Amino acid sequence: MGEKPVFRIGLLKWVGDFSMGLAGSKGAFDPVPLGSWTQILDSLRDRRIDGAFIPVPAAIDLVTSGTDIRILLKGPNPGAFFIKNRGADIKSLADFKGKTVLVPHGLSIYTLLVHRLMASIGLRLGNDSSSDVVFEPMAVHLMAEALAYDDDGRIGGFIGPEPFGTMAVKAGAGRIVCRAERLWPGYPPDVFVLGGDLVESFPDAVSSLVETLGNVFFFPRQSGREASGMLNFDCLIDIKTVKQIEEYMGAAFGFVAGTTDFSRAVQMDFAMKTGAAI
């Protein structure tokens, strides 16, 4: 099988994720800082990186477009709030009509959450001028600042992982509309993916990588309990959930759904066999 590889794992350089930094310091992978989700996804397609934590809808898009990746682990969920702009004079959801909502990426679970919320009152979320509410991708660390400097109230609000919603509220730029969990209970924000050829050629190294990531992200949640022999289902995602998200992408944005067999792409066996799942 050749020499054990050093996996090149893409990271958002502005996030400063302590957990991923800790995993990288253990020698599990070589971190590759990148400036945006688009750069990470393009780098996965071009194999300038081997893997990354990416939004679930983006992973689905890569698989359906023929990129050979495997979904190996569900990412941790930091929680999220849908935030409204304090300066946009929004008193009800109907007031979002004609406004822009900031999302981390067009193919993120957060975009689907906003679509579900707007659809509940008959508003259509899209990325063109004919949409009732327009979504605009933006790095989440810039969203609170964007609200603060939105003098004309064009931006209705934003959604993204914590702590950025809380930071916007504390800064006085936004107010909480609702928790993301209310819109889709148990929603998975992202997944860890890795090139399929590496998964097939270096299963032992992949198993070690998944175990390291699982230890960093999920073992602390055991709160001192004995971890051995205990499945931590927070780190697992099944094909049924992936298909549900794909189907919603089709209903919401015309994504061609239902033609891809995800049984090869979704591989939870590494998580199940290692400490990541206990």
N, C-alpha and C positions, 0 to 999 in steps of 0.2 A: 504493500500500500504506500510505500515511500515514507519520507521523513514527516514527522508530525508538523502540520502547518501552524503558522501564526495567523490567526484570523484577523482580517482588517474589518473593524466594526465602525460604522458611521455613527457620529454623535452630533447633536445640535450644539455648536460651540458656545452659544449664548445661554444655554440652560445651566451649565455648570453642575450637572447631576452628580452629587456626591457618591451615590450608590454605584453608578457606572464607573466613576473614577476609582472607587474601591475595587471593583471587579477587574478593571484594567491593571491596577497596581499589583494584583495577584498573578499577572502574567497570562491571564486567560485569553487576552487578545491585544491587538495593536489598535488603539483608538485613533480614528480619523475624524477630526473636527470639521464640520461642514456648516454652511451658513443658513440653510433653509431646508424644509421638507422636500422641495423640488430638487435641490442638489442631492439629497440623500437618495431619493427615488431614481433619479437619472443615473447616479453612481451605481445603484444596484443593477439597473438594466445593462449598463456598460461594463459591469464587473470591475469597476475601480475600487469598490468595496465588496466584501463577502457577505456582510449581514448588517442588521440594524433593528432597533425597535421602531416600527412604523405604524401609522393608523391602520385599523382593520380594513376599511374600504379601499385604501391604497394597496394593501397586500392582495385583496381580491382582484383589483384592477391589474396588478402585475401578473398574477397567475392566469387570469383569463386572456391576457394579451400575449401569453407564451413565455414569459420570463420564468426560468427554472429556479424557483425558490421553494423552500419548505418552511411552513409555519411550525415552530418548535415549542413556543411558550407564550402564554398570555402575559402581557405586561401588567404591572401593578396599577391600580386605579387610585389616583390621588384625590378624586372628587372634583366637582366642577360646579360653578354657578352660571346661570344666564343672567347677565348684568345689563341693566338699562342705563342709558346716558342721562345723568341728572339735568343736563342742559338741553335735552331734546323735547321737553314738555310731553312726556309719555305718561298718560294716566291709565291706559288699558292696553291690552295686546293689539287692539284695532289701530292704535296710534302708531304702530310700527309700519303701517302701509306707507309706501313711498320712501322709507328709510333704508339705510344700509346696516347690515349686521356683520361684524367682524368674526371670522372663524380662523383657526390655525392653518387649515388647508382645505381646498375644495373637497378632496377625498378624505375627510376625517369623520369620525363618528359624531363629532360635535355639529357638523353641518347637517347630518341626518336628524339630530335631536332638535335643532332649530326648525327644520322642515316639518317635523312632526308637530311641534308646538304651533307654528303658523297655520298648518293645515287644519288644526283643531278649531280654528275660527274662520276657515274658508279663505285664507291668504296663501298665495303661491310664492314659495321661496325659489329664487333662481339667480343666475349670474348675468342676466341681460336686462335691458331697459323695460321690457314688457312684463317683468316680474313684479308682483305686488311688493315684495321685499327682496332686496338684492344682497347676496352674500359676497363678502370681499375677503380673500385670504390675507392674513397679516401675522407676523410673528407675535406670539402672545405677550412677550415682555414689552411690546410697544403699544399694546391695546389701551391700557389705562391712560397713557400719555396722549393717544389719539383722541380719547374722549375729552380730556382736559383742554385740548386745543381746538376742539370742534365748535367754533363760535356760531356757526349757522344751524347747528342741530341736525346736520345731514346723517350722522351716525346714530342709529337707534340704540345700539348696544353691542355686546360681544359675548362670546362663550369660549371657554378654554379651561385647561386644567388648573387646579389650585397650585400655588397660592395667589395667582394673578387676579382673580376675581375679588378676593378679600383685600388685596392691595389697592385695587381701584376704589373699593368702598371706603377704606381707611383714608385714602387720599382725597375723598370727597368728590370723585369724578363719576361715581356710579352707585346704583342701588340694586339690591338683589331682587330679581323677578321670581326665580325658583331654583331649586337644586336640579342638576342634570338627572339625578337618580329618579326624580318624579316623572321625567319624560320617557325614560326607558330603563326600568329597574334591572340592575345587573349588567348594564351595557359594558362591553369591553373596549377601552379606549385604544389600545394598541397591542401588537404582537411582535415577538422576536422572530425574524426570518433569517435564513442562511441559504447560500447557494446550494442547489440540489446536488451538484456533482461532489461537493465537499461532504455533504451528509452521507452520500453513498460510498465515497472513497476513504473517509476517515471517521468511522462511527465512534471509535473510542475517544478521539479528540473532541468530537461534537458532544458526546456524553459528558465529558469533563467540563466543557464550556457551559452547557445547559445547567449542570449541577452548580457551578460557580455562580451563575446568574440567579438561580433559584435560591441559593444560600443567602446571597446579598439582599434580594428583594423580598423573599417570603419567610425565611426562618425567623426574623425578628418578630413576626406576627404571632409566633407561638407563645409569646409572653411567658417564657421560662418553662413551659411544659416540655416534657420529653418528646423530642421530634421523631425519634426512630419509630417507624411503622405507622405513622399517622399521615394520611393523604391531606395535602393542602390544596383543595380544589380551586383556590384563587388563581393558581398558575395554569390551569387547564382551560382549553377552549375546544369545543367539539364541532364536528362538521355541520350539525344541525344549526348551530348559532351562526356559523359562517354563511350558510345558505340563506338563513333568515335576513341577514344583513344584505346579501347580494340581491335578494328579492325586493327589499325595500329600496335599494339603489335603483332598481329597474322601475319601480312604481313612482319614485320621486323624481328621477332625473333621466329616465329613458335608457338607463344602463342595460345592455343586453345580458339578461340573466337566464339561468336555467340550463345553459349549454356546457358548463364546465364540471368535470368530475373532480371534486376536491379531496377524494380519498387518498390520493398520492401526495397532495400538497400539505395537508394537515397531518402532521406526525407528532402525536403526543407521547409516543412510546419512550422517547428519551427522558421526558419529564417524569413519566410514570416509573421508569427504571432507576432513576437517580434520586438524590436528596432533594431535588427541586420539587418533588411531589409529596414530600413527607414533612 
